[in-house]
């Protein structure tokens, strides 16, 4: 959990004796886009959408 918190992927709030964890979706979206860039998917998708929009 501490690694996920340090990466700002999750946040925690204490409510009495309970801890509520929430996912930081903006950071997760950045990670997904980065992985797509590694695979070349995002670039391919942009090229395809430009071709079809003409």
N, CA, C and O atoms as a MOPAC input file, in Angstrom:
PM7 MOZYME 1SCF
protein

 N      0.80900 1    -1.19000 1     0.00000 1
 C      0.00000 1     0.00000 1     0.00000 1
 C      0.85500 1     1.25800 1     0.00000 1
 O      0.51100 1     2.23800 1    -0.66000 1
 N      1.94800 1     1.24400 1     0.71900 1
 C      2.76700 1     2.45500 1     0.79700 1
 C      3.35100 1     2.82300 1    -0.56100 1
 O      3.51000 1     4.00800 1    -0.85800 1
 N      3.67200 1     1.84300 1    -1.38600 1
 C      4.20900 1     2.12100 1    -2.71800 1
 C      3.13600 1     2.78100 1    -3.58300 1
 O      3.42400 1     3.72400 1    -4.32100 1
 N      1.91000 1     2.29200 1    -3.49500 1
 C      0.81300 1     2.88400 1    -4.26100 1
 C      0.52600 1     4.30900 1    -3.80100 1
 O      0.22200 1     5.17600 1    -4.62000 1
 N      0.62000 1     4.55400 1    -2.49800 1
 C      0.40600 1     5.90400 1    -1.97800 1
 C      1.51700 1     6.83900 1    -2.42400 1
 O      1.25300 1     7.98000 1    -2.80200 1
 N      2.76200 1     6.36400 1    -2.38300 1
 C      3.89200 1     7.19600 1    -2.82700 1
 C      3.76300 1     7.54000 1    -4.30900 1
 O      4.15700 1     8.62900 1    -4.72600 1
 N      3.21800 1     6.62900 1    -5.10100 1
 C      3.02600 1     6.86500 1    -6.53200 1
 C      1.77000 1     7.69200 1    -6.79400 1
 O      1.46600 1     8.01000 1    -7.94400 1
 N      1.05100 1     8.03700 1    -5.75100 1
 C     -0.19800 1     8.81300 1    -5.82600 1
 C     -1.28000 1     8.08600 1    -6.62500 1
 O     -2.14900 1     8.72000 1    -7.22300 1
 N     -1.22300 1     6.75700 1    -6.63200 1
 C     -2.25200 1     5.96400 1    -7.29600 1
 C     -3.47300 1     5.76700 1    -6.42100 1
 O     -4.58600 1     5.61400 1    -6.92500 1
 N     -3.27100 1     5.76900 1    -5.11300 1
 C     -4.40200 1     5.64700 1    -4.19300 1
 C     -4.30500 1     6.72700 1    -3.12000 1
 O     -3.22800 1     7.24100 1    -2.81800 1
 N     -5.44800 1     7.04800 1    -2.56600 1
 C     -5.53100 1     7.98600 1    -1.44300 1
 C     -6.31400 1     7.30700 1    -0.33600 1
 O     -7.17100 1     6.46000 1    -0.58700 1
 N     -6.00900 1     7.68700 1     0.87400 1
 C     -6.74000 1     7.08500 1     1.99000 1
 C     -7.29900 1     8.16400 1     2.90700 1
 O     -6.70000 1     9.22100 1     3.10400 1
 N     -8.46400 1     7.85900 1     3.45800 1
 C     -9.12300 1     8.73400 1     4.43200 1
 C     -9.53800 1     7.88200 1     5.61400 1
 O    -10.13300 1     6.81600 1     5.45400 1
 N     -9.22000 1     8.35800 1     6.78300 1
 C     -9.61400 1     7.63400 1     7.98900 1
 C    -10.97500 1     8.11800 1     8.45000 1
 O    -11.20300 1     9.31800 1     8.59900 1
 N    -11.88100 1     7.17200 1     8.67400 1
 C    -13.21900 1     7.44600 1     9.20800 1
 C    -13.37800 1     6.59300 1    10.45700 1
 O    -13.81100 1     5.44200 1    10.39400 1
 N    -13.01800 1     7.18500 1    11.59500 1
 C    -13.06100 1     6.42600 1    12.84300 1
 C    -12.04300 1     5.30700 1    12.80900 1
 O    -10.85200 1     5.55900 1    12.63100 1
 N    -12.49600 1     4.06800 1    12.97900 1
 C    -11.57700 1     2.93000 1    12.95300 1
 C    -11.40100 1     2.34800 1    11.55200 1
 O    -10.67400 1     1.37100 1    11.37600 1
 N    -12.06200 1     2.94100 1    10.55500 1
 C    -11.98700 1     2.44900 1     9.17600 1
 C    -11.11800 1     3.36600 1     8.32300 1
 O    -11.02600 1     4.56800 1     8.57300 1
 N    -10.49200 1     2.78500 1     7.32600 1
 C     -9.73300 1     3.54700 1     6.34100 1
 C    -10.36600 1     3.28400 1     4.98000 1
 O    -10.51000 1     2.13500 1     4.56200 1
 N    -10.74400 1     4.36700 1     4.29100 1
 C    -11.36300 1     4.25800 1     2.97400 1
 C    -10.30900 1     4.61900 1     1.93500 1
 O     -9.72200 1     5.70000 1     1.98700 1
 N    -10.07200 1     3.71500 1     0.99700 1
 C     -9.09300 1     3.93900 1    -0.06100 1
 C     -9.81300 1     4.28200 1    -1.35600 1
 O    -10.81700 1     3.65900 1    -1.70300 1
 N     -9.29100 1     5.28200 1    -2.07000 1
 C     -9.84700 1     5.64700 1    -3.36300 1
 C     -8.73900 1     5.64300 1    -4.41100 1
 O     -7.58000 1     5.93300 1    -4.11600 1
 N     -9.11800 1     5.31100 1    -5.62900 1
 C     -8.18800 1     5.24700 1    -6.74200 1
 C     -8.08600 1     6.62100 1    -7.38800 1
 O     -9.10300 1     7.25000 1    -7.68100 1
 N     -6.86200 1     7.08900 1    -7.61000 1
 C     -6.63100 1     8.35000 1    -8.29200 1
 C     -6.61800 1     8.05400 1    -9.78800 1
 O     -5.59200 1     7.65100 1   -10.33500 1
 N     -7.74700 1     8.25100 1   -10.44200 1
 C     -7.89400 1     7.83900 1   -11.83300 1
 C     -7.06700 1     8.67600 1   -12.79700 1
 O     -6.69800 1     8.18500 1   -13.86400 1
 N     -6.76600 1     9.92800 1   -12.45200 1
 C     -5.96400 1    10.74000 1   -13.37300 1
 C     -4.55400 1    10.19100 1   -13.50100 1
 O     -3.99100 1    10.18300 1   -14.59500 1
 N     -3.98200 1     9.73700 1   -12.41000 1
 C     -2.64900 1     9.12500 1   -12.47000 1
 C     -2.72300 1     7.80100 1   -13.22000 1
 O     -1.83600 1     7.48700 1   -14.01400 1
 N     -3.75900 1     7.03500 1   -12.97800 1
 C     -3.92800 1     5.76500 1   -13.66900 1
 C     -4.07200 1     5.98700 1   -15.17200 1
 O     -3.52800 1     5.21900 1   -15.96500 1
 N     -4.79400 1     7.02200 1   -15.56500 1
 C     -4.95300 1     7.33500 1   -16.98800 1
 C     -3.60300 1     7.67200 1   -17.61800 1
 O     -3.31900 1     7.25800 1   -18.74200 1
 N     -2.77400 1     8.42200 1   -16.89700 1
 C     -1.43900 1     8.75200 1   -17.40200 1
 C     -0.60600 1     7.49500 1   -17.61500 1
 O      0.11900 1     7.38600 1   -18.60400 1
 N     -0.70700 1     6.54800 1   -16.69100 1
 C      0.02700 1     5.29200 1   -16.80700 1
 C     -0.45300 1     4.50900 1   -18.02900 1
 O      0.35900 1     3.95400 1   -18.77000 1
 N     -1.75300 1     4.46400 1   -18.23700 1
 C     -2.30900 1     3.73700 1   -19.38900 1
 C     -1.84000 1     4.38300 1   -20.68900 1
 O     -1.45100 1     3.67700 1   -21.62000 1
 N     -1.87000 1     5.71900 1   -20.76700 1
 C     -1.41000 1     6.41200 1   -21.96700 1
 C      0.07400 1     6.15200 1   -22.21100 1
 O      0.49700 1     5.97800 1   -23.35400 1
 N      0.85400 1     6.12600 1   -21.14800 1
 C      2.28600 1     5.84300 1   -21.26500 1
 C      2.50900 1     4.43700 1   -21.81600 1
 O      3.36800 1     4.23500 1   -22.67400 1
 N      1.73800 1     3.46900 1   -21.32600 1
 C      1.87800 1     2.09700 1   -21.82200 1
 C      1.45700 1     2.00200 1   -23.28400 1
 O      2.06800 1     1.26700 1   -24.05900 1
 N      0.41600 1     2.74200 1   -23.66400 1
 C     -0.01600 1     2.74700 1   -25.06100 1
 C      1.06400 1     3.36000 1   -25.94700 1
 O      1.28400 1     2.89900 1   -27.06800 1
 N      1.73400 1     4.38800 1   -25.45500 1
 C      2.83500 1     4.98700 1   -26.20800 1
 C      3.95500 1     3.98100 1   -26.41900 1
 O      4.54400 1     3.91900 1   -27.49700 1
 N      4.24700 1     3.19700 1   -25.39600 1
 C      5.29500 1     2.18200 1   -25.51600 1
 C      4.96200 1     1.17400 1   -26.60400 1
 O      5.83700 1     0.73200 1   -27.34800 1
 N      3.70500 1     0.82400 1   -26.68400 1
 C      3.27400 1    -0.15100 1   -27.68500 1
 C      2.99500 1     0.50300 1   -29.03100 1
 O      2.82300 1    -0.20500 1   -30.02300 1
 N      2.94500 1     1.82800 1   -29.09900 1
 C      2.66600 1     2.54200 1   -30.33500 1
 C      1.19300 1     2.64200 1   -30.66000 1
 O      0.83600 1     3.10500 1   -31.74300 1
 N      0.32300 1     2.22000 1   -29.75100 1
 C     -1.11700 1     2.20100 1   -30.01700 1
 C     -1.70400 1     3.60100 1   -30.15100 1
 O     -2.52300 1     3.84700 1   -31.03600 1
 N     -1.30000 1     4.50000 1   -29.29700 1
 C     -1.91200 1     5.82300 1   -29.30700 1
 C     -1.58300 1     6.53200 1   -30.61900 1
 O     -2.45100 1     7.18400 1   -31.20000 1
 N     -0.34900 1     6.41600 1   -31.08800 1
 C      0.04000 1     7.03400 1   -32.34900 1
 C     -0.75000 1     6.42600 1   -33.49800 1
 O     -1.23900 1     7.14800 1   -34.36800 1
 N     -0.87800 1     5.10800 1   -33.50600 1
 C     -1.62500 1     4.43900 1   -34.57500 1
 C     -3.07900 1     4.88100 1   -34.58300 1
 O     -3.65200 1     5.08600 1   -35.65300 1
 N     -3.68300 1     5.03000 1   -33.41700 1
 C     -5.07100 1     5.43400 1   -33.31000 1
 C     -5.26100 1     6.85000 1   -33.84500 1
 O     -6.26400 1     7.12700 1   -34.50100 1
 N     -4.31700 1     7.74900 1   -33.57700 1
 C     -4.41200 1     9.11400 1   -34.07100 1
 C     -4.31500 1     9.13500 1   -35.58800 1
 O     -5.05500 1     9.87500 1   -36.23500 1
 N     -3.42600 1     8.34800 1   -36.16900 1
 C     -3.25700 1     8.30100 1   -37.61700 1
 C     -4.51900 1     7.75600 1   -38.26500 1
 O     -4.97500 1     8.29500 1   -39.27400 1
 N     -5.08300 1     6.71300 1   -37.71100 1
 C     -6.30200 1     6.10900 1   -38.25400 1
 C     -7.45200 1     7.09600 1   -38.17400 1
 O     -8.21400 1     7.22200 1   -39.13300 1
 N     -7.60200 1     7.80400 1   -37.05100 1
 C     -8.71200 1     8.74700 1   -36.91300 1
 C     -8.54700 1     9.92000 1   -37.87700 1
 O     -9.55000 1    10.44000 1   -38.36500 1
 N     -7.33500 1    10.35000 1   -38.16500 1
 C     -7.11200 1    11.42300 1   -39.13100 1
 C     -7.47100 1    10.95900 1   -40.53500 1
 O     -8.03300 1    11.72100 1   -41.32100 1
 N     -7.14900 1     9.71500 1   -40.84900 1
 C     -7.46600 1     9.17000 1   -42.17500 1
 C     -8.96500 1     9.05400 1   -42.39100 1
 O     -9.46400 1     9.35200 1   -43.47600 1
 N     -9.68200 1     8.62300 1   -41.36400 1
 C    -11.12300 1     8.40900 1   -41.49900 1
 C    -11.91500 1     9.70600 1   -41.43500 1
 O    -13.06500 1     9.74100 1   -41.87300 1
 N    -11.32900 1    10.77300 1   -40.89800 1
 C    -12.05700 1    12.02800 1   -40.77100 1
 C    -11.98600 1    12.88600 1   -42.03700 1
 O    -12.64000 1    13.92600 1   -42.10900 1
 N    -11.22000 1    12.47400 1   -43.01400 1
 C    -11.08400 1    13.25600 1   -44.25800 1
 C    -12.25400 1    13.06800 1   -45.16400 1
 O    -12.29700 1    13.65300 1   -46.24700 1

